[in-house]
Amino acid sequence: MKALTWHGEQDVRVDEVPRPEIANPTDAIIEITATAICGSDLHLYNGYMPGMREGDVLGHEPMGEVVEVGSEVETLEVGDRVVVPFTISCGSCWFCGEELYSLCDNSNPNAEIARKAMGHSPAGLLGFSHLLGGYAGGQAEYLRVPYADVGPITVDSDLPDEQVLFLSDIFPTGYMAAENADIEADDTVAVWGCGPVGQFAIQSAWMFGANQVVAIDRVPERLEMASSHGDAETINFEHEDVYDRLMEMTGGRGPDRCIDAVGTEAHGTGLKGVTEKVKQEMRLQDDRVHVLRQAIKCCRKGGTLSVPGVYLREGDNVPLGPLMNKALTVKTGQTHVQRYLDPLMEKIESGEIDPSFVLTHQASLEDGPELYETFNNKDDDCIKVMLTP
């Protein structure tokens, strides 16, 4: 079958790879009908994610039709149309019992490697390095879905793929980011990063009752989407000082809730921003934590910082003193996707939200390498890519 595979920094190719087979009785095989390129994929594309091997199949935002099920699969049948979460979860460990699905104890076969790096192993993830399981991803014609009874949601309606595909990751991720922010009525919520996750964090902040949402980015088309689709006020950090503007907008108090939807490849400004980018590219530091530093500085005393943006290893100069002295609450984590599938599907089916608004580019799987480059460079007003095998 055809698949998008990783061959090193900024080297994604369309390769012929073996079609997946049932490996465990709890597996299912789906034929992919739609898959997406995620901002997190760019961390792999740019060579920052440890544990990648040449030929790894990429992608963690897939959906399709079930074509085979293992002997112990009870909830899926051949012919079912499903969206597959990027988190792989067993459903039976203590963490899954607490609905902390991205912390599953049993789904990462390379748990010992992850434990040495992090202290404990989180769940395995589709298409996201051998540190997190080495599972083949969904930017392919077919996908093996482990623990198939715990995750894939059946699409029983005739909603098109582009309206439900993003249940696999970015819609639940933005929603959990807003939930983690502990938003209350009359709150001002500041969202750093207007990529797809940031867009859904903005939408979700309103769902949780925010009074004002401020979107921060430097890419004009992303800021326009945040304004037109998200009804957010916007700050272009290349044109004005973010701290000064947020203080002006909040009467000097600062935003109540801050969401870092950027993560490891944050862009700073001025000499410091350039220096950090060069240091990361030369592998002299791991994560660029510019947004994290800025959010800590801007957030009001006693406020909440939610971090859905992916960080990979370590970051320099995190302002722990301000974080502690301002009594900020910080909530982070990969998304517990399975927890949100049913309620967010209801929001889509009811017409409360149409997630396809983020989609700017649709193409075939063969166009994937070119679109990785387009998405990475933010060319052609590219915000979100959907591929069809």
Buried (B, 14 or more C-beta within 10 A) or exposed (E): BBBBBBBEEEEBEBBEBEBBEBEEEBBBBBBBBBBBBBBBBBBBBBBBBBBBEEEBBBBBBBBBBBEBBBEEBEBBEEEBBBBBBBBBBBBEBEBBEEEBBBBBBBBBBBBEBBEEBEEEBBBBBBBBBBBBBBBBBBBBBBBBBBBBBBBBBBBEEEBEBBBBBBBBBBBBBBBBBBBBBBBEEEBBBBBBBBBBBBBBBBBBBBBBEBBBBBBBBBBEBBBEBBBEBBEBBBBBBEEEEBEEBBBEBBEEEBBBBBBBBBBBBBBBEEEEBEEBBEBBBEEEBBBBBBBBBBBBBBBBEEBBBBBBBBBBEEBBEBBEEBBEEBEBBBBBBBBBBBBBBEEBBEBBBEEEBEBBBBBBBBBEBEBBBEBBBBBBEBEEBBBBBBBBB
